[in-house]
Amino acid sequence: MQTEPQSNVVPVTSRPALRLVSTKGMDREQWLRVRKNGIGSSDAAAAVGLNPYQSQLELWLIKTGRNDALPKADPNDDTSPMYWGTVLEPFVAEHYTRRTGNRVRRINAVLQHPDPDKAWMLANIDREVVGAPDVQILECKTAGEFGSRLWKDGVPEYVQVQVQHQLAVTGKQAADVCVLLCGQEVRVHRIERDEEVIAQLIELERRFWHYVETDTPPPADGSDSAALALQCLYPRDSGNTIDLSGDAEMGQVFADLLEAREALDANSKAEAQLKQKIQERMGDASRAKFDGGTVSWKRSKDSTGLDVARLLTDQPDLLRLYPLIKTGSRRFLISL
């Protein structure tokens, strides 16, 4: 995906987006229910497999109403990036106007693609840019110390997908992405409408939405998000044994898994040996510098914990008085 203007951009002839529902006075739960009716702009990257934080399978659970067991984000948790993104959005928008001179305003609505065959394409726009001939949409972002690394080379791909989705739904020509990095640096990036990218995006999103419409789970992608989704989708085992000995495709998958585990074990051993070689050379040094970077080997601070096993030995009634039941999860083990 490109963030620079393209010389072969096709003039926009799309009709303006439909206002599906007003968001004035709408609480978060109502908004989430509306979003289940289609693919929103913040869903787009996950729908096409390009979101580093959410898999297609996890998004499918949400869209099909199977997400009760998934961890719920608390919008009032002031330790979460989502909270600070919401709190700081007006300040980012204000700074964008101060830097560029472009006036912006809110669009208090969930927007819908005007074409009936793309009615599942929805979008929420942070701000509409008013009176500027070259840009129509503002997307506000914040990134902390870890997230800012993804912005090192410009707009991350998953954000580019989000913005191209917004341009597809609205029929607009360009959007600015204003990002606040680590609470002190603001950058503005221009993303032009790219018809080729939008065509590919619509096709891939349509495939994902077919999974939703047919109630068919998409394939897992190996991510932590997909692993969590599988645990939620199949939380308990039946005790039955499924015989896959005659399934050539799954037999090859099992053989590839064994080979991958052997390679992983070999790489883990090699990594440990290399790390220990550096530790031997460092001795009691805290840090070591190399041409390509640095390593540190420091002692953590002492801490005080509770010896639960000893406490229960001395006072066994505590377990009965203060039980804490931990829900079990399925473990994947291999036997040869």
C-alpha positions as CSV (number, residue, x, y, z in Angstrom):
1,M,0.0,0.0,0.0
2,Q,1.3,3.4,-0.9
3,T,1.1,6.6,1.2
4,E,2.2,9.0,-1.5
5,P,-0.1,10.4,-4.2
6,Q,-0.4,8.2,-7.3
7,S,-0.1,9.8,-10.8
8,N,-2.7,7.3,-12.2
9,V,-5.5,8.1,-9.7
10,V,-8.9,7.7,-11.3
11,P,-11.2,10.6,-10.7
12,V,-13.8,9.9,-8.1
13,T,-17.3,9.3,-9.4
14,S,-18.7,7.4,-6.5
15,R,-21.9,8.7,-4.8
16,P,-21.5,10.0,-1.2
17,A,-21.8,7.6,1.7
18,L,-25.2,6.9,3.3
19,R,-25.7,7.9,6.9
20,L,-26.8,4.5,8.3
21,V,-27.4,5.7,11.9
22,S,-26.7,8.7,14.0
23,T,-24.2,8.2,16.8
24,K,-25.4,11.2,18.9
25,G,-26.3,10.0,22.3
26,M,-25.3,6.4,21.4
27,D,-23.4,4.5,24.0
28,R,-20.5,2.2,23.2
29,E,-22.5,-1.0,23.5
30,Q,-25.1,0.3,21.0
31,W,-22.3,1.4,18.7
32,L,-20.7,-2.1,18.8
33,R,-24.0,-3.7,18.0
34,V,-24.4,-1.5,14.9
35,R,-20.8,-2.4,13.8
36,K,-21.7,-6.1,13.8
37,N,-23.8,-5.5,10.7
38,G,-20.8,-4.9,8.5
39,I,-17.1,-4.3,8.2
40,G,-16.1,-0.9,9.7
41,S,-12.9,1.0,8.7
42,S,-11.2,-0.1,11.9
43,D,-12.1,-3.8,11.0
44,A,-10.8,-3.6,7.5
45,A,-7.2,-4.6,8.2
46,A,-8.2,-7.6,10.3
47,A,-10.8,-8.6,7.7
48,V,-8.0,-8.9,5.0
49,G,-5.4,-10.4,7.4
50,L,-3.2,-7.3,7.8
51,N,-4.0,-6.3,11.4
52,P,-1.0,-7.1,13.7
53,Y,-3.3,-7.1,16.7
54,Q,-6.4,-9.0,15.5
55,S,-6.9,-12.1,13.3
56,Q,-9.6,-12.8,10.8
57,L,-10.9,-15.5,13.1
58,E,-11.2,-13.2,16.2
59,L,-13.0,-10.6,14.0
60,W,-15.3,-13.4,12.7
61,L,-16.2,-14.3,16.3
62,I,-17.2,-10.7,17.0
63,K,-19.3,-10.3,13.8
64,T,-21.1,-13.6,14.4
65,G,-21.9,-12.9,18.1
66,R,-19.6,-15.5,19.5
67,N,-17.3,-13.1,21.3
68,D,-18.7,-13.4,24.9
69,A,-15.7,-15.3,26.1
70,L,-13.2,-12.9,24.5
71,P,-11.5,-10.4,26.8
72,K,-13.5,-7.1,26.9
73,A,-11.7,-3.9,26.5
74,D,-12.6,-1.4,29.3
75,P,-13.1,2.1,27.7
76,N,-12.4,3.6,31.2
77,D,-9.1,1.7,31.7
78,D,-6.6,4.6,31.8
79,T,-3.7,2.1,31.2
80,S,-4.9,1.1,27.8
81,P,-4.0,2.6,24.4
82,M,-7.7,2.7,23.5
83,Y,-8.5,5.0,26.4
84,W,-5.8,7.5,25.6
85,G,-6.6,7.4,21.9
86,T,-10.1,8.4,22.7
87,V,-9.1,11.1,25.3
88,L,-6.4,12.6,23.0
89,E,-8.3,12.5,19.8
90,P,-9.8,16.1,20.1
91,F,-6.3,17.4,20.9
92,V,-4.8,15.7,17.9
93,A,-7.5,17.2,15.7
94,E,-7.0,20.6,17.2
95,H,-3.2,20.4,16.6
96,Y,-3.8,19.3,13.0
97,T,-5.9,22.4,12.4
98,R,-3.2,24.6,14.0
99,R,-0.4,23.0,11.9
100,T,-2.2,22.8,8.5
101,G,-4.8,25.6,8.7
102,N,-7.5,23.0,7.6
103,R,-10.8,23.3,9.6
104,V,-12.4,20.0,10.7
105,R,-15.7,18.9,12.1
106,R,-17.2,15.8,13.5
107,I,-19.5,13.4,11.6
108,N,-21.8,12.0,14.2
109,A,-22.9,9.0,12.1
110,V,-22.0,5.5,11.0
111,L,-21.6,5.7,7.3
112,Q,-22.5,3.0,4.7
113,H,-21.3,2.4,1.2
114,P,-24.0,3.7,-1.2
115,D,-23.8,0.7,-3.5
116,P,-26.3,-2.0,-2.5
117,D,-23.8,-4.8,-3.2
118,K,-21.4,-3.2,-0.8
119,A,-23.8,-2.3,2.0
120,W,-21.7,-4.3,4.5
121,M,-18.9,-1.6,4.1
122,L,-19.3,0.8,7.0
123,A,-17.1,3.6,8.3
124,N,-16.7,5.9,11.2
125,I,-14.8,9.1,10.4
126,D,-12.8,10.9,13.1
127,R,-13.2,14.3,11.4
128,E,-14.3,15.7,8.1
129,V,-11.9,18.3,6.6
130,V,-13.9,21.4,5.6
131,G,-13.1,23.7,2.7
132,A,-9.8,22.1,1.6
133,P,-9.7,21.2,-2.1
134,D,-7.0,18.5,-1.7
135,V,-8.1,16.6,1.4
136,Q,-11.5,15.6,2.9
137,I,-10.9,13.2,5.8
138,L,-8.8,13.4,9.0
139,E,-7.9,10.2,10.8
140,C,-6.4,10.9,14.3
141,K,-4.0,8.4,15.9
142,T,-1.9,8.1,19.0
143,A,1.1,5.8,19.6
144,G,3.1,5.1,22.7
145,E,6.7,3.9,23.0
146,F,6.0,0.5,21.5
147,G,3.4,1.5,19.0
148,S,5.5,4.4,17.6
149,R,8.0,1.8,16.2
150,L,5.4,0.9,13.7
151,W,5.4,4.5,12.4
152,K,9.1,4.6,11.8
153,D,8.8,4.3,8.0
154,G,5.5,6.2,7.6
155,V,1.9,5.1,8.0
156,P,1.6,1.4,9.1
157,E,0.0,-0.8,6.5
158,Y,-3.0,-1.6,8.7
159,V,-3.8,2.1,9.1
160,Q,-3.4,2.6,5.3
161,V,-6.0,-0.1,4.8
162,Q,-8.3,1.6,7.3
163,V,-8.0,4.9,5.4
164,Q,-8.5,3.4,2.0
165,H,-11.6,1.7,3.3
166,Q,-12.9,5.1,4.5
167,L,-12.2,6.6,1.1
168,A,-14.0,3.7,-0.6
169,V,-17.1,4.1,1.6
170,T,-17.3,7.9,1.3
171,G,-16.1,8.4,-2.3
172,K,-13.6,11.0,-1.1
173,Q,-10.2,11.6,-2.8
174,A,-7.7,12.0,0.1
175,A,-7.2,11.8,3.8
176,D,-4.7,13.1,6.3
177,V,-3.5,10.9,9.1
178,C,-2.3,13.0,12.1
179,V,-0.5,10.9,14.6
180,L,0.8,11.9,18.1
181,L,3.9,9.8,18.9
182,C,4.9,9.3,22.6
183,G,2.8,12.2,23.6
184,Q,5.1,14.8,22.2
185,E,5.7,14.5,18.4
186,V,3.0,15.1,15.8
187,R,3.3,14.0,12.2
188,V,0.8,14.5,9.4
189,H,0.7,12.0,6.5
190,R,-1.3,12.3,3.3
191,I,-3.0,9.3,1.8
192,E,-4.5,9.6,-1.7
193,R,-7.3,7.4,-2.9
194,D,-5.9,4.4,-4.8
195,E,-8.5,2.8,-7.0
196,E,-6.4,-0.4,-7.5
197,V,-5.9,-0.8,-3.8
198,I,-9.6,-0.2,-3.1
199,A,-10.6,-2.8,-5.7
200,Q,-8.4,-5.4,-4.1
201,L,-9.6,-4.3,-0.6
202,I,-13.2,-4.7,-1.6
203,E,-12.7,-8.2,-3.0
204,L,-10.8,-9.4,0.1
205,E,-13.4,-7.9,2.4
206,R,-16.1,-9.5,0.4
207,R,-14.5,-12.9,0.9
208,F,-14.3,-12.3,4.7
209,W,-18.0,-11.1,4.8
210,H,-18.9,-14.4,3.0
211,Y,-17.5,-16.2,6.0
212,V,-19.8,-14.2,8.2
213,E,-22.8,-14.7,6.0
214,T,-22.3,-18.4,5.7
215,D,-21.3,-18.8,9.4
216,T,-18.1,-20.4,8.3
217,P,-15.0,-19.7,10.4
218,P,-12.0,-18.4,8.4
219,P,-8.7,-20.2,8.6
220,A,-6.4,-19.5,11.6
221,D,-3.3,-17.6,10.8
222,G,-0.9,-18.7,13.6
223,S,-1.2,-15.5,15.6
224,D,-1.9,-15.1,19.3
225,S,-5.2,-13.6,18.4
226,A,-6.2,-16.7,16.4
227,A,-5.1,-19.0,19.3
228,L,-7.3,-17.0,21.6
229,A,-10.2,-17.2,19.2
230,L,-9.9,-21.0,18.8
231,Q,-10.0,-21.4,22.6
232,C,-13.2,-19.3,22.7
233,L,-14.7,-21.2,19.8
234,Y,-13.9,-24.6,21.1
235,P,-13.5,-24.1,24.9
236,R,-14.2,-27.8,25.9
237,D,-13.2,-31.1,24.5
238,S,-15.8,-34.0,24.1
239,G,-13.4,-36.8,25.1
240,N,-13.8,-38.4,21.7
241,T,-11.0,-39.3,19.3
242,I,-11.1,-38.2,15.7
243,D,-9.2,-40.6,13.3
244,L,-7.3,-38.5,10.7
245,S,-4.9,-41.3,9.7
246,G,-6.5,-41.6,6.3
247,D,-6.6,-37.8,5.7
248,A,-3.7,-37.1,3.4
249,E,-3.9,-33.3,3.7
250,M,-4.0,-33.3,7.5
251,G,-1.3,-36.0,7.6
252,Q,1.0,-33.6,5.7
253,V,0.0,-30.8,8.2
254,F,1.0,-33.0,11.1
255,A,4.3,-33.9,9.4
256,D,5.0,-30.2,8.8
257,L,4.2,-29.5,12.4
258,L,6.8,-32.1,13.6
259,E,9.4,-30.7,11.2
260,A,8.7,-27.1,12.4
261,R,9.0,-28.1,16.1
262,E,12.3,-29.9,15.4
263,A,13.6,-26.7,13.7
264,L,12.3,-24.6,16.6
265,D,14.1,-26.8,19.1
266,A,17.3,-26.6,17.2
267,N,17.1,-22.8,16.8
268,S,16.2,-22.4,20.5
269,K,19.3,-24.4,21.5
270,A,21.5,-22.4,19.2
271,E,20.1,-19.2,20.6
272,A,20.8,-20.3,24.1
273,Q,24.4,-21.2,23.3
274,L,25.0,-17.8,21.6
275,K,23.5,-15.9,24.5
276,Q,25.5,-17.9,27.0
277,K,28.7,-17.2,25.1
278,I,28.1,-13.5,25.4
279,Q,27.3,-13.8,29.1
280,E,30.6,-15.6,29.7
281,R,32.4,-12.8,27.9
282,M,30.5,-10.1,29.9
283,G,31.2,-11.6,33.3
284,D,30.0,-9.1,35.8
285,A,29.5,-6.3,33.3
286,S,26.0,-4.8,33.1
287,R,26.0,-4.0,29.4
288,A,27.9,-4.9,26.2
289,K,28.1,-2.8,23.1
290,F,28.3,-4.2,19.6
291,D,28.4,-2.6,16.1
292,G,24.8,-3.7,15.6
293,G,23.4,-2.8,19.0
294,T,23.7,-3.5,22.8
295,V,22.7,-6.2,25.3
296,S,22.2,-5.8,29.0
297,W,22.5,-8.4,31.8
298,K,21.3,-6.8,35.0
299,R,20.1,-8.2,38.3
300,S,16.5,-7.3,39.0
301,K,15.4,-5.8,42.3
302,D,14.6,-8.2,45.2
303,S,10.8,-8.5,45.8
304,T,8.6,-10.0,48.5
305,G,5.9,-12.5,47.7
306,L,3.5,-14.7,49.6
307,D,4.5,-18.3,50.2
308,V,1.0,-19.7,49.4
309,A,1.9,-23.3,49.8
310,R,3.4,-22.8,53.3
311,L,0.4,-20.6,54.3
312,L,-2.1,-23.3,53.3
313,T,0.0,-25.9,55.2
314,D,-0.2,-23.8,58.4
315,Q,-3.9,-22.7,57.8
316,P,-5.6,-25.2,55.5
317,D,-9.1,-23.8,56.2
318,L,-8.1,-20.7,54.1
319,L,-8.6,-22.6,50.9
320,R,-12.2,-23.5,51.9
321,L,-13.0,-19.9,53.1
322,Y,-11.4,-18.1,50.1
323,P,-11.5,-20.4,47.1
324,L,-10.5,-19.0,43.7
325,I,-11.7,-21.2,40.8
326,K,-9.6,-20.9,37.7
327,T,-11.3,-21.9,34.5
328,G,-9.3,-24.6,32.7
329,S,-8.2,-24.3,29.1
330,R,-7.4,-26.9,26.5
331,R,-3.8,-27.9,26.0
332,F,-2.4,-29.0,22.7
333,L,0.1,-31.9,23.2
334,I,1.8,-34.2,20.8
335,S,2.5,-37.9,21.4
336,L,4.6,-40.1,19.1
